[in-house]
Amino acid sequence: MNALLNKEKDLLALLKKASPLVVGFSGGVDSALLVQAAVEAVGNDNVVAVTANSASLATSEFEKCKELAISQGWNWMEVETDEIKNPEYVKNDIDRCAHCKTSLFDALQPIAQQSGSSIALGIHLDDLNDFRPGQKTAKDRGGIFPLVEAGFTKHDVRELAKKFNLPVWSKPAMACLSSRIPKGTSVTVGRLKQVESAELLLDNFGFIDFRVRYRHEIGQLELRKQDFKRIVLEPELRTGIKNKFAEIGFKKVTIDISKFR
């Protein structure tokens, strides 16, 4: 607990130094904590939480962003980003995330320049272990990563978010919809909407913490162990999923039994 307290103090000091702040807010626990910590450090008037609304963000997730921001009393705004119009993004190679961050910063920088604000993103130490080309793009465009500088891991993020009474402190990670489409397969609005509809169906069936991977005519499910058991034991559930997925264009439904990603 003392270690977390020290990290909290370091984080607040870093945010004070960087104030005023524009924080990229995607609705997850990482960015939510960063917004709340910034408000704690420098006051609501010096912080703007900005959500990028695009085809790669599920409508339900966008609405959750808005609801959380309003309930917390944050200064919040949305911006439209157009990465889906970029052919380099659409072709979906290993640099897709870099093109997404370029689009994000094209939208955030004019907002930040008006008030002389720093642009902060909710990246933490655990994120540095993955290949994420968007991080380099964000850094090259002047973005700052206060959680990294203060030594926060994902566990630390959740613990401090819990201390701050943020309702998303235990929320499962939610990558963008484009991450459900395999590299080399073009990202299109139609495919993103198909994945979004499939995941909404699973949510309506009562599943928690899942993914639907786009495999052309196949919708591939990634589920928690207990939810995999549900499908095995409940034939009516299997039939319901198969029929509903067929309605949105998936001719076949499979389950990936490898590690959840």
CYANA upper distance limits for C-alpha pairs under 8 A (distance plus 0.5 A):
  1 MET  CA      5 LEU  CA      6.67
  2 ASN  CA      6 ASN  CA      6.69
  3 ALA  CA      7 LYS  CA      6.80
  4 LEU  CA      8 GLU  CA      6.57
  4 LEU  CA    156 ASP  CA      7.18
  4 LEU  CA    160 LEU  CA      8.13
  5 LEU  CA      9 LYS  CA      6.77
  6 ASN  CA     10 ASP  CA      6.73
  7 LYS  CA     11 LEU  CA      6.53
  7 LYS  CA    150 ALA  CA      6.12
  7 LYS  CA    151 GLY  CA      7.09
  7 LYS  CA    152 PHE  CA      7.52
  8 GLU  CA     12 LEU  CA      6.71
  8 GLU  CA    150 ALA  CA      8.13
  8 GLU  CA    160 LEU  CA      8.19
  9 LYS  CA     13 ALA  CA      6.69
 10 ASP  CA     14 LEU  CA      6.68
 10 ASP  CA    150 ALA  CA      6.06
 11 LEU  CA     15 LEU  CA      6.71
 11 LEU  CA     37 ALA  CA      8.18
 11 LEU  CA    146 PRO  CA      6.89
 11 LEU  CA    147 LEU  CA      7.18
 11 LEU  CA    149 GLU  CA      8.18
 11 LEU  CA    150 ALA  CA      5.72
 12 LEU  CA     16 LYS  CA      6.65
 12 LEU  CA     37 ALA  CA      7.05
 12 LEU  CA     38 ALA  CA      7.45
 12 LEU  CA     40 GLU  CA      8.01
 12 LEU  CA     41 ALA  CA      5.61
 13 ALA  CA     17 LYS  CA      6.79
 13 ALA  CA     41 ALA  CA      7.83
 14 LEU  CA     18 ALA  CA      6.79
 14 LEU  CA    146 PRO  CA      7.04
 14 LEU  CA    150 ALA  CA      8.26
 15 LEU  CA     19 SER  CA      6.50
 15 LEU  CA     21 LEU  CA      8.40
 15 LEU  CA     37 ALA  CA      8.43
 15 LEU  CA     38 ALA  CA      6.41
 15 LEU  CA     41 ALA  CA      6.90
 15 LEU  CA     42 VAL  CA      7.90
 15 LEU  CA    146 PRO  CA      7.53
 16 LYS  CA     20 PRO  CA      8.41
 16 LYS  CA     38 ALA  CA      8.23
 16 LYS  CA     41 ALA  CA      6.36
 16 LYS  CA     42 VAL  CA      6.31
 18 ALA  CA    117 SER  CA      8.22
 18 ALA  CA    118 SER  CA      6.57
 19 SER  CA     42 VAL  CA      7.41
 19 SER  CA     46 ASN  CA      7.24
 19 SER  CA     47 VAL  CA      8.35
 19 SER  CA    117 SER  CA      6.97
 19 SER  CA    118 SER  CA      7.19
 20 PRO  CA     42 VAL  CA      8.19
 20 PRO  CA     46 ASN  CA      5.33
 20 PRO  CA     47 VAL  CA      6.59
 20 PRO  CA    115 SER  CA      7.93
 20 PRO  CA    116 GLY  CA      7.53
 20 PRO  CA    117 SER  CA      5.20
 20 PRO  CA    118 SER  CA      6.88
 21 LEU  CA     38 ALA  CA      8.08
 21 LEU  CA     46 ASN  CA      6.75
 21 LEU  CA     47 VAL  CA      5.40
 21 LEU  CA     48 VAL  CA      6.91
 21 LEU  CA    112 ALA  CA      8.04
 21 LEU  CA    117 SER  CA      5.33
 21 LEU  CA    118 SER  CA      5.43
 21 LEU  CA    119 ILE  CA      6.52
 21 LEU  CA    120 ALA  CA      7.34
 22 VAL  CA     47 VAL  CA      6.41
 22 VAL  CA     48 VAL  CA      5.38
 22 VAL  CA     49 ALA  CA      6.49
 22 VAL  CA     50 VAL  CA      7.48
 22 VAL  CA    108 LEU  CA      8.18
 22 VAL  CA    111 ILE  CA      8.24
 22 VAL  CA    112 ALA  CA      6.62
 22 VAL  CA    117 SER  CA      6.60
 22 VAL  CA    118 SER  CA      6.54
 22 VAL  CA    119 ILE  CA      5.35
 22 VAL  CA    120 ALA  CA      6.71
 23 VAL  CA     31 SER  CA      8.01
 23 VAL  CA     34 LEU  CA      7.91
 23 VAL  CA     35 VAL  CA      6.78
 23 VAL  CA     47 VAL  CA      7.82
 23 VAL  CA     48 VAL  CA      6.70
 23 VAL  CA     49 ALA  CA      5.38
 23 VAL  CA     50 VAL  CA      6.59
 23 VAL  CA    119 ILE  CA      6.32
 23 VAL  CA    120 ALA  CA      5.33
 23 VAL  CA    121 LEU  CA      6.43
 23 VAL  CA    122 GLY  CA      8.50
 24 GLY  CA     31 SER  CA      7.25
 24 GLY  CA     49 ALA  CA      6.57
 24 GLY  CA     50 VAL  CA      5.65
 24 GLY  CA     51 THR  CA      6.65
 24 GLY  CA     52 ALA  CA      8.26
 24 GLY  CA    119 ILE  CA      7.90
 24 GLY  CA    120 ALA  CA      6.96
 24 GLY  CA    121 LEU  CA      5.94
 24 GLY  CA    122 GLY  CA      7.93
 25 PHE  CA     31 SER  CA      5.61
 25 PHE  CA     32 ALA  CA      6.96
 25 PHE  CA     35 VAL  CA      7.93
 25 PHE  CA     49 ALA  CA      6.19
 25 PHE  CA     50 VAL  CA      5.90
 25 PHE  CA     51 THR  CA      5.51
 25 PHE  CA     52 ALA  CA      8.27
 25 PHE  CA     65 CYS  CA      8.09
 25 PHE  CA    121 LEU  CA      8.27
 25 PHE  CA    122 GLY  CA      8.46
 26 SER  CA     31 SER  CA      6.81
 26 SER  CA     32 ALA  CA      8.30
 26 SER  CA     51 THR  CA      6.22
 26 SER  CA     52 ALA  CA      7.77
 26 SER  CA     62 PHE  CA      8.43
 26 SER  CA     65 CYS  CA      7.26
 27 GLY  CA     31 SER  CA      7.16
 27 GLY  CA     32 ALA  CA      6.77
 27 GLY  CA     51 THR  CA      8.47
 27 GLY  CA     61 GLU  CA      7.44
 27 GLY  CA     62 PHE  CA      7.98
 27 GLY  CA     64 LYS  CA      7.26
 27 GLY  CA     65 CYS  CA      5.21
 27 GLY  CA     68 LEU  CA      8.32
 28 GLY  CA     32 ALA  CA      6.57
 28 GLY  CA    168 VAL  CA      7.36
 28 GLY  CA    171 LYS  CA      7.45
 28 GLY  CA    172 PRO  CA      8.49
 28 GLY  CA    173 ALA  CA      7.21
 28 GLY  CA    174 MET  CA      7.52
 29 VAL  CA     33 LEU  CA      6.39
 29 VAL  CA    157 VAL  CA      7.83
 29 VAL  CA    158 ARG  CA      7.43
 29 VAL  CA    161 ALA  CA      7.66
 29 VAL  CA    168 VAL  CA      6.01
 29 VAL  CA    169 TRP  CA      6.01
 29 VAL  CA    170 SER  CA      7.94
 29 VAL  CA    171 LYS  CA      7.05
 29 VAL  CA    173 ALA  CA      8.46
 30 ASP  CA     34 LEU  CA      6.89
 30 ASP  CA    122 GLY  CA      5.53
 30 ASP  CA    123 ILE  CA      7.50
 30 ASP  CA    124 HIS  CA      8.24
 30 ASP  CA    154 LYS  CA      8.33
 30 ASP  CA    157 VAL  CA      6.83
 30 ASP  CA    158 ARG  CA      8.40
 31 SER  CA     35 VAL  CA      6.73
 31 SER  CA    121 LEU  CA      7.16
 31 SER  CA    122 GLY  CA      4.94
 31 SER  CA    123 ILE  CA      8.37
 32 ALA  CA     36 GLN  CA      6.75
 32 ALA  CA    122 GLY  CA      8.44
 32 ALA  CA    161 ALA  CA      8.48
 32 ALA  CA    166 LEU  CA      8.25
 32 ALA  CA    168 VAL  CA      8.24
 33 LEU  CA     37 ALA  CA      6.42
 33 LEU  CA    122 GLY  CA      8.32
 33 LEU  CA    157 VAL  CA      7.43
 33 LEU  CA    160 LEU  CA      8.01
 33 LEU  CA    161 ALA  CA      6.02
 33 LEU  CA    166 LEU  CA      8.07
 34 LEU  CA     38 ALA  CA      6.51
 34 LEU  CA    121 LEU  CA      8.14
 34 LEU  CA    122 GLY  CA      6.43
 34 LEU  CA    147 LEU  CA      8.07
 35 VAL  CA     39 VAL  CA      6.77
 35 VAL  CA     47 VAL  CA      7.98
 35 VAL  CA     49 ALA  CA      6.97
 36 GLN  CA     40 GLU  CA      6.66
 36 GLN  CA    164 PHE  CA      8.26
 37 ALA  CA     41 ALA  CA      6.56
 38 ALA  CA     42 VAL  CA      6.53
 38 ALA  CA     43 GLY  CA      7.73
 38 ALA  CA     47 VAL  CA      7.15
 39 VAL  CA     43 GLY  CA      5.04
 39 VAL  CA     44 ASN  CA      5.47
 39 VAL  CA     46 ASN  CA      8.04
 39 VAL  CA     47 VAL  CA      6.82
 39 VAL  CA     74 TRP  CA      8.49
 40 GLU  CA     44 ASN  CA      8.41
 42 VAL  CA     46 ASN  CA      6.67
 42 VAL  CA     47 VAL  CA      8.10
 43 GLY  CA     47 VAL  CA      7.54
 44 ASN  CA     48 VAL  CA      8.35
 44 ASN  CA     74 TRP  CA      6.98
 44 ASN  CA     75 ASN  CA      7.29
 45 ASP  CA     75 ASN  CA      8.01
 47 VAL  CA     74 TRP  CA      8.40
 47 VAL  CA     75 ASN  CA      7.23
 48 VAL  CA     74 TRP  CA      7.83
 48 VAL  CA     75 ASN  CA      5.58
 48 VAL  CA     76 TRP  CA      6.24
 48 VAL  CA     77 MET  CA      7.96
 49 ALA  CA     69 ALA  CA      8.43
 49 ALA  CA     74 TRP  CA      7.54
 49 ALA  CA     75 ASN  CA      6.59
 49 ALA  CA     76 TRP  CA      5.23
 49 ALA  CA     77 MET  CA      6.98
 50 VAL  CA     76 TRP  CA      6.27
 50 VAL  CA     77 MET  CA      5.54
 50 VAL  CA     78 GLU  CA      5.99
 50 VAL  CA     79 VAL  CA      7.50
 50 VAL  CA    108 LEU  CA      8.31
 51 THR  CA     62 PHE  CA      8.27
 51 THR  CA     65 CYS  CA      7.83
 51 THR  CA     76 TRP  CA      8.25
 51 THR  CA     77 MET  CA      6.95
 51 THR  CA     78 GLU  CA      5.26
 51 THR  CA     79 VAL  CA      6.78
 52 ALA  CA     78 GLU  CA      6.32
 52 ALA  CA     79 VAL  CA      5.49
 52 ALA  CA     80 GLU  CA      6.29
 52 ALA  CA     81 THR  CA      6.59
 52 ALA  CA    104 LEU  CA      7.37
 53 ASN  CA     57 LEU  CA      6.94
 53 ASN  CA     62 PHE  CA      7.41
 53 ASN  CA     78 GLU  CA      6.94
 53 ASN  CA     79 VAL  CA      6.42
 53 ASN  CA     80 GLU  CA      5.50
 53 ASN  CA     81 THR  CA      6.75
 54 SER  CA     80 GLU  CA      6.57
 54 SER  CA     81 THR  CA      6.10
 54 SER  CA     82 ASP  CA      7.26
 54 SER  CA     83 GLU  CA      8.40
 55 ALA  CA     84 ILE  CA      7.74
 55 ALA  CA    189 VAL  CA      6.81
 55 ALA  CA    192 LEU  CA      7.40
 55 ALA  CA    193 LYS  CA      8.31
 56 SER  CA    176 CYS  CA      6.14
 56 SER  CA    177 LEU  CA      5.43
 56 SER  CA    178 SER  CA      6.23
 56 SER  CA    192 LEU  CA      7.01
 57 LEU  CA     61 GLU  CA      7.15
 57 LEU  CA     62 PHE  CA      7.17
 57 LEU  CA    176 CYS  CA      6.31
 57 LEU  CA    177 LEU  CA      6.69
 58 ALA  CA     62 PHE  CA      6.89
 58 ALA  CA    176 CYS  CA      8.33
 58 ALA  CA    177 LEU  CA      7.45
 58 ALA  CA    196 GLU  CA      6.57
 59 THR  CA     63 GLU  CA      6.78
 60 SER  CA     64 LYS  CA      6.78
 61 GLU  CA     65 CYS  CA      6.78
 62 PHE  CA     66 LYS  CA      6.92
 63 GLU  CA     67 GLU  CA      6.61
 64 LYS  CA     68 LEU  CA      6.53
 65 CYS  CA     69 ALA  CA      6.66
 66 LYS  CA     70 ILE  CA      6.67
 66 LYS  CA     76 TRP  CA      8.20
 67 GLU  CA     71 SER  CA      6.57
 68 LEU  CA     72 GLN  CA      6.57
 69 ALA  CA     73 GLY  CA      6.58
 69 ALA  CA     74 TRP  CA      5.79
 69 ALA  CA     75 ASN  CA      7.95
 69 ALA  CA     76 TRP  CA      6.76
 70 ILE  CA     74 TRP  CA      6.80
 70 ILE  CA     76 TRP  CA      8.20
 79 VAL  CA    107 ALA  CA      7.16
 80 GLU  CA    107 ALA  CA      8.05
 81 THR  CA    103 SER  CA      6.49
 81 THR  CA    104 LEU  CA      6.80
 81 THR  CA    107 ALA  CA      7.23
 82 ASP  CA     86 ASN  CA      7.82
 82 ASP  CA    103 SER  CA      7.04
 83 GLU  CA     89 TYR  CA      6.84
 83 GLU  CA     99 HIS  CA      7.35
 83 GLU  CA    100 CYS  CA      6.14
 83 GLU  CA    103 SER  CA      6.15
 84 ILE  CA     89 TYR  CA      6.95
 84 ILE  CA     90 VAL  CA      6.57
 84 ILE  CA    187 VAL  CA      8.01
 84 ILE  CA    188 THR  CA      7.73
 84 ILE  CA    189 VAL  CA      8.08
 85 LYS  CA     89 TYR  CA      8.27
 85 LYS  CA     90 VAL  CA      7.89
 86 ASN  CA     90 VAL  CA      6.77
 86 ASN  CA     99 HIS  CA      8.38
 87 PRO  CA     91 LYS  CA      6.68
 88 GLU  CA     92 ASN  CA      7.59
 88 GLU  CA     93 ASP  CA      8.40
 88 GLU  CA     96 ARG  CA      7.68
 88 GLU  CA     99 HIS  CA      7.62
 89 TYR  CA     93 ASP  CA      8.11
 89 TYR  CA     95 ASP  CA      8.29
 89 TYR  CA     96 ARG  CA      5.51
 89 TYR  CA     97 CYS  CA      8.32
 89 TYR  CA     99 HIS  CA      6.25
 89 TYR  CA    100 CYS  CA      7.56
 89 TYR  CA    187 VAL  CA      8.03
 90 VAL  CA     96 ARG  CA      8.30
 90 VAL  CA    186 SER  CA      5.81
 90 VAL  CA    187 VAL  CA      5.25
 90 VAL  CA    188 THR  CA      7.26
 91 LYS  CA     96 ARG  CA      8.45
 91 LYS  CA    184 GLY  CA      6.81
 91 LYS  CA    185 THR  CA      7.21
 91 LYS  CA    186 SER  CA      5.22
 91 LYS  CA    187 VAL  CA      7.04
 92 ASN  CA     96 ARG  CA      5.84
 92 ASN  CA    182 PRO  CA      8.38
 92 ASN  CA    183 LYS  CA      5.91
 92 ASN  CA    184 GLY  CA      5.88
 92 ASN  CA    185 THR  CA      6.78
 92 ASN  CA    186 SER  CA      6.18
 92 ASN  CA    187 VAL  CA      6.78
 93 ASP  CA    183 LYS  CA      5.95
 93 ASP  CA    184 GLY  CA      6.11
 94 ILE  CA    183 LYS  CA      7.39
 95 ASP  CA     99 HIS  CA      7.24
 95 ASP  CA    133 PRO  CA      6.62
 95 ASP  CA    134 GLY  CA      8.22
 96 ARG  CA    100 CYS  CA      6.95
 97 CYS  CA    101 LYS  CA      6.73
 97 CYS  CA    132 ARG  CA      7.48
 97 CYS  CA    133 PRO  CA      6.55
 97 CYS  CA    134 GLY  CA      5.30
 98 ALA  CA    102 THR  CA      6.75
 98 ALA  CA    132 ARG  CA      8.45
 98 ALA  CA    133 PRO  CA      5.70
 98 ALA  CA    134 GLY  CA      4.42
 98 ALA  CA    135 GLN  CA      7.96
 98 ALA  CA    136 LYS  CA      8.13
 98 ALA  CA    137 THR  CA      6.21
 99 HIS  CA    103 SER  CA      6.88
 99 HIS  CA    134 GLY  CA      7.85
100 CYS  CA    104 LEU  CA      6.75
100 CYS  CA    134 GLY  CA      7.68
101 LYS  CA    105 PHE  CA      6.59
101 LYS  CA    134 GLY  CA      5.98
101 LYS  CA    135 GLN  CA      8.39
101 LYS  CA    137 THR  CA      6.87
101 LYS  CA    138 ALA  CA      6.67
102 THR  CA    106 ASP  CA      6.64
102 THR  CA    137 THR  CA      7.20
102 THR  CA    138 ALA  CA      7.91
103 SER  CA    107 ALA  CA      7.04
104 LEU  CA    108 LEU  CA      6.69
105 PHE  CA    109 GLN  CA      6.10
105 PHE  CA    138 ALA  CA      7.82
105 PHE  CA    141 ARG  CA      7.61
106 ASP  CA    110 PRO  CA      7.93
107 ALA  CA    111 ILE  CA      7.91
108 LEU  CA    112 ALA  CA      6.76
108 LEU  CA    119 ILE  CA      7.99
109 GLN  CA    113 GLN  CA      6.46
109 GLN  CA    119 ILE  CA      8.12
110 PRO  CA    114 GLN  CA      6.91
111 ILE  CA    115 SER  CA      7.75
112 ALA  CA    116 GLY  CA      6.23
112 ALA  CA    117 SER  CA      5.12
112 ALA  CA    118 SER  CA      6.95
112 ALA  CA    119 ILE  CA      7.25
113 GLN  CA    117 SER  CA      6.83
118 SER  CA    143 GLY  CA      7.67
118 SER  CA    144 ILE  CA      7.87
119 ILE  CA    142 GLY  CA      7.76
119 ILE  CA    143 GLY  CA      5.57
119 ILE  CA    144 ILE  CA      6.72
120 ALA  CA    143 GLY  CA      6.16
120 ALA  CA    144 ILE  CA      5.34
120 ALA  CA    145 PHE  CA      6.36
120 ALA  CA    146 PRO  CA      7.51
121 LEU  CA    143 GLY  CA      7.43
121 LEU  CA    144 ILE  CA      6.89
121 LEU  CA    145 PHE  CA      6.04
121 LEU  CA    146 PRO  CA      8.11
122 GLY  CA    145 PHE  CA      6.96
122 GLY  CA    146 PRO  CA      8.02
122 GLY  CA    147 LEU  CA      7.02
123 ILE  CA    127 ASP  CA      6.78
123 ILE  CA    145 PHE  CA      6.28
123 ILE  CA    146 PRO  CA      8.33
123 ILE  CA    147 LEU  CA      6.77
123 ILE  CA    148 VAL  CA      6.99
124 HIS  CA    128 LEU  CA      7.70
124 HIS  CA    145 PHE  CA      7.83
124 HIS  CA    147 LEU  CA      5.60
124 HIS  CA    148 VAL  CA      5.16
124 HIS  CA    151 GLY  CA      8.04
124 HIS  CA    152 PHE  CA      6.16
124 HIS  CA    153 THR  CA      6.23
124 HIS  CA    154 LYS  CA      7.18
125 LEU  CA    129 ASN  CA      8.00
125 LEU  CA    147 LEU  CA      7.98
125 LEU  CA    148 VAL  CA      5.73
125 LEU  CA    151 GLY  CA      7.11
125 LEU  CA    152 PHE  CA      6.49
125 LEU  CA    153 THR  CA      5.66
125 LEU  CA    154 LYS  CA      7.97
126 ASP  CA    130 ASP  CA      8.24
126 ASP  CA    153 THR  CA      6.13
126 ASP  CA    154 LYS  CA      6.79
127 ASP  CA    132 ARG  CA      8.40
128 LEU  CA    132 ARG  CA      8.23
132 ARG  CA    136 LYS  CA      8.28
133 PRO  CA    137 THR  CA      7.18
134 GLY  CA    138 ALA  CA      6.62
135 GLN  CA    139 LYS  CA      6.70
136 LYS  CA    140 ASP  CA      6.49
137 THR  CA    141 ARG  CA      6.67
138 ALA  CA    142 GLY  CA      6.99
138 ALA  CA    143 GLY  CA      5.64
138 ALA  CA    144 ILE  CA      8.39
139 LYS  CA    143 GLY  CA      5.32
139 LYS  CA    144 ILE  CA      7.03
145 PHE  CA    149 GLU  CA      6.98
146 PRO  CA    150 ALA  CA      6.58
147 LEU  CA    151 GLY  CA      6.73
147 LEU  CA    152 PHE  CA      5.73
148 VAL  CA    152 PHE  CA      6.30
148 VAL  CA    153 THR  CA      8.46
152 PHE  CA    156 ASP  CA      5.97
152 PHE  CA    157 VAL  CA      6.83
153 THR  CA    157 VAL  CA      6.78
154 LYS  CA    158 ARG  CA      6.86
155 HIS  CA    159 GLU  CA      6.72
156 ASP  CA    160 LEU  CA      6.65
157 VAL  CA    161 ALA  CA      6.52
157 VAL  CA    169 TRP  CA      8.49
158 ARG  CA    162 LYS  CA      6.56
158 ARG  CA    169 TRP  CA      5.64
158 ARG  CA    170 SER  CA      7.06
159 GLU  CA    163 LYS  CA      6.80
159 GLU  CA    169 TRP  CA      7.97
160 LEU  CA    164 PHE  CA      6.67
161 ALA  CA    165 ASN  CA      6.75
161 ALA  CA    166 LEU  CA      5.89
161 ALA  CA    168 VAL  CA      8.21
161 ALA  CA    169 TRP  CA      5.59
162 LYS  CA    166 LEU  CA      6.39
162 LYS  CA    167 PRO  CA      8.18
162 LYS  CA    169 TRP  CA      5.84
162 LYS  CA    170 SER  CA      8.49
165 ASN  CA    169 TRP  CA      8.20
172 PRO  CA    209 ASP  CA      6.58
175 ALA  CA    179 SER  CA      7.00
176 CYS  CA    180 ARG  CA      8.31
177 LEU  CA    181 ILE  CA      8.22
177 LEU  CA    192 LEU  CA      6.60
177 LEU  CA    195 VAL  CA      7.59
177 LEU  CA    196 GLU  CA      7.55
178 SER  CA    187 VAL  CA      7.06
178 SER  CA    192 LEU  CA      7.11
180 ARG  CA    195 VAL  CA      7.98
180 ARG  CA    211 ARG  CA      7.92
180 ARG  CA    212 VAL  CA      7.07
180 ARG  CA    213 ARG  CA      5.09
180 ARG  CA    214 TYR  CA      6.33
181 ILE  CA    185 THR  CA      7.06
181 ILE  CA    186 SER  CA      8.37
181 ILE  CA    187 VAL  CA      7.45
181 ILE  CA    213 ARG  CA      6.72
181 ILE  CA    214 TYR  CA      5.66
181 ILE  CA    215 ARG  CA      7.84
182 PRO  CA    213 ARG  CA      8.32
182 PRO  CA    214 TYR  CA      7.67
182 PRO  CA    215 ARG  CA      8.06
187 VAL  CA    191 ARG  CA      7.25
187 VAL  CA    192 LEU  CA      7.68
188 THR  CA    192 LEU  CA      6.77
189 VAL  CA    193 LYS  CA      6.59
190 GLY  CA    194 GLN  CA      6.65
191 ARG  CA    195 VAL  CA      6.77
191 ARG  CA    214 TYR  CA      8.16
192 LEU  CA    196 GLU  CA      6.58
193 LYS  CA    197 SER  CA      6.51
194 GLN  CA    198 ALA  CA      6.72
194 GLN  CA    248 ILE  CA      6.88
194 GLN  CA    249 GLY  CA      7.93
195 VAL  CA    199 GLU  CA      6.69
195 VAL  CA    212 VAL  CA      6.90
195 VAL  CA    213 ARG  CA      7.85
195 VAL  CA    214 TYR  CA      7.15
196 GLU  CA    200 LEU  CA      6.66
197 SER  CA    201 LEU  CA      6.75
197 SER  CA    248 ILE  CA      7.84
198 ALA  CA    202 LEU  CA      6.99
198 ALA  CA    212 VAL  CA      7.31
198 ALA  CA    245 PHE  CA      6.93
198 ALA  CA    248 ILE  CA      7.97
199 GLU  CA    203 ASP  CA      6.70
199 GLU  CA    210 PHE  CA      8.38
199 GLU  CA    211 ARG  CA      7.39
199 GLU  CA    212 VAL  CA      6.67
200 LEU  CA    204 ASN  CA      6.71
201 LEU  CA    205 PHE  CA      6.78
201 LEU  CA    241 ILE  CA      8.36
201 LEU  CA    244 LYS  CA      8.04
202 LEU  CA    206 GLY  CA      7.01
202 LEU  CA    207 PHE  CA      6.09
202 LEU  CA    241 ILE  CA      8.26
203 ASP  CA    207 PHE  CA      5.72
203 ASP  CA    208 ILE  CA      7.28
207 PHE  CA    227 ASP  CA      7.22
208 ILE  CA    224 ARG  CA      8.20
209 ASP  CA    223 LEU  CA      7.51
209 ASP  CA    224 ARG  CA      7.44
210 PHE  CA    221 LEU  CA      7.84
210 PHE  CA    222 GLU  CA      6.03
210 PHE  CA    223 LEU  CA      5.40
210 PHE  CA    224 ARG  CA      7.38
211 ARG  CA    221 LEU  CA      6.43
211 ARG  CA    222 GLU  CA      5.58
211 ARG  CA    223 LEU  CA      7.40
212 VAL  CA    219 GLY  CA      6.68
212 VAL  CA    220 GLN  CA      6.00
212 VAL  CA    221 LEU  CA      5.25
212 VAL  CA    222 GLU  CA      6.84
213 ARG  CA    219 GLY  CA      6.41
213 ARG  CA    220 GLN  CA      5.42
213 ARG  CA    221 LEU  CA      6.85
213 ARG  CA    222 GLU  CA      8.18
214 TYR  CA    218 ILE  CA      7.12
214 TYR  CA    219 GLY  CA      5.92
214 TYR  CA    220 GLN  CA      7.04
215 ARG  CA    219 GLY  CA      6.42
215 ARG  CA    220 GLN  CA      7.30
216 HIS  CA    250 PHE  CA      8.16
217 GLU  CA    249 GLY  CA      7.43
217 GLU  CA    250 PHE  CA      5.38
217 GLU  CA    251 LYS  CA      5.89
217 GLU  CA    252 LYS  CA      6.99
218 ILE  CA    250 PHE  CA      5.80
218 ILE  CA    251 LYS  CA      6.58
218 ILE  CA    252 LYS  CA      5.30
218 ILE  CA    253 VAL  CA      6.11
218 ILE  CA    254 THR  CA      7.57
219 GLY  CA    245 PHE  CA      8.11
219 GLY  CA    250 PHE  CA      6.30
219 GLY  CA    252 LYS  CA      6.90
219 GLY  CA    253 VAL  CA      5.41
219 GLY  CA    254 THR  CA      6.89
220 GLN  CA    253 VAL  CA      6.31
220 GLN  CA    254 THR  CA      5.26
220 GLN  CA    255 ILE  CA      5.93
220 GLN  CA    256 ASP  CA      6.94
221 LEU  CA    253 VAL  CA      7.84
221 LEU  CA    254 THR  CA      6.60
221 LEU  CA    255 ILE  CA      5.13
221 LEU  CA    256 ASP  CA      6.46
222 GLU  CA    255 ILE  CA      6.66
222 GLU  CA    256 ASP  CA      5.99
222 GLU  CA    257 ILE  CA      7.76
222 GLU  CA    260 PHE  CA      6.42
222 GLU  CA    261 ARG  CA      8.28
223 LEU  CA    227 ASP  CA      6.46
223 LEU  CA    228 PHE  CA      6.51
223 LEU  CA    255 ILE  CA      8.30
223 LEU  CA    256 ASP  CA      8.45
223 LEU  CA    260 PHE  CA      7.31
224 ARG  CA    228 PHE  CA      6.79
224 ARG  CA    260 PHE  CA      7.86
225 LYS  CA    229 LYS  CA      6.98
226 GLN  CA    230 ARG  CA      6.99
227 ASP  CA    231 ILE  CA      7.08
228 PHE  CA    232 VAL  CA      6.95
229 LYS  CA    233 LEU  CA      6.59
230 ARG  CA    234 GLU  CA      6.30
230 ARG  CA    237 LEU  CA      8.46
231 ILE  CA    235 PRO  CA      7.40
231 ILE  CA    237 LEU  CA      6.79
231 ILE  CA    238 ARG  CA      6.25
232 VAL  CA    238 ARG  CA      8.40
234 GLU  CA    238 ARG  CA      7.10
235 PRO  CA    239 THR  CA      6.75
236 GLU  CA    240 GLY  CA      6.58
237 LEU  CA    241 ILE  CA      6.68
238 ARG  CA    242 LYS  CA      6.66
239 THR  CA    243 ASN  CA      6.60
240 GLY  CA    244 LYS  CA      6.59
241 ILE  CA    245 PHE  CA      6.46
242 LYS  CA    246 ALA  CA      6.65
242 LYS  CA    252 LYS  CA      7.64
242 LYS  CA    253 VAL  CA      6.83
243 ASN  CA    247 GLU  CA      6.99
244 LYS  CA    248 ILE  CA      7.39
245 PHE  CA    249 GLY  CA      6.99
245 PHE  CA    250 PHE  CA      5.83
245 PHE  CA    251 LYS  CA      7.89
245 PHE  CA    252 LYS  CA      8.35
245 PHE  CA    253 VAL  CA      7.94
246 ALA  CA    250 PHE  CA      5.33
246 ALA  CA    251 LYS  CA      5.82
246 ALA  CA    252 LYS  CA      7.83
